[in-house]
Amino acid sequence: MIVVGIDPGLGCTGYAVLEGEMGSTAPRLIEAGAIRSIATDALPLRLLQIRTEILSVLQEFSPDAMGLEDLYTEYRFPRTALLMAHARGAICLAAAERGVPVWGFAARQVKAAITGYGAADKSQVQQTVARLLGLAKPPTPHDVADAMAIALTAFRRGGP
């Protein structure tokens, strides 16, 4: 089975493609990367870029499912949640266009599944993902590490 994990963001969207058996604790990393939109571009152009690049990943790897971080917000930063929601919408649209089911996971759920602690910090997630996937060093940027963690969670949980 192939699962793509996505850490959505308007400025930087991380993605990771893993292959293995559902329920496996050790799927194989096929590819990972970051989609960076141009901050000076208008919002519709940034969303189009995210959708187009995610579609390209989905077309290349034909995943069986997509793990996607759920929308969350902190009362202090409502704008961040709104921008993330736009990016999530473009990503969900790409998945729907390719017929890929989307499994949403809360950030705390992903952190707990990967590190055993739902409030783990970014460096803990990066270190744990590197160990679980047998990487020589922690993946960067953290958006890519988060995408790997989301894909690993999808494998471990077998869906939402």
Beta strands, then each sheet from edge to edge (+ up, - down):
strand 1: 2-7
strand 2: 12-19
strand 3: 28-36
strand 4: 65-69
strand 5: 102-105
sheet 1: 3+ 2- 1+ 4+ 5+
end
